[in-house]
Amino acid sequence: MSCLAYRRQLESEVVRGAEGVGVIGAEDVVSSPSMTVNGNAVNIAATGDAAPARLLFYWAINGTSTWHAEAIASTDNLSAPSMTANNGSVNIAIQGPGTSLRFYWAVNGTATWHPETVAGPGSVA
């Protein structure tokens, strides 16, 4: 299924959130999604417009229709994230506060996200 098809699926369903996140509705997604295949799962990252804006992460095991959602971090912008799978983890880059460059990573199967600043304020146009 293409990125556009996945986006349409997200826009037509309410995605059940991980514990503590609650329900994240498709009306929250405002950026273009980033999608990658990660082992036997599909990962999608996007920016949501809740106050404050937040970086959202969705994943589903291939062959299932159950999507899991996590709110990774608050952000002060609505830029589209970039994502890749890397040796048993998922890596996401996004424009952060003050046009900095932020990097988030998590080991597959965990909900612990590790934030890093790659480049400081004013570094991303």
Helices and strands as residue ranges (DSSP letters): H 3-12, E 14-16, E 23-25, G 26-28, E 34-38, E 41-48, E 54-61, E 68-74, E 82-85, E 89-95, G 97-99, E 101-107, E 114-119
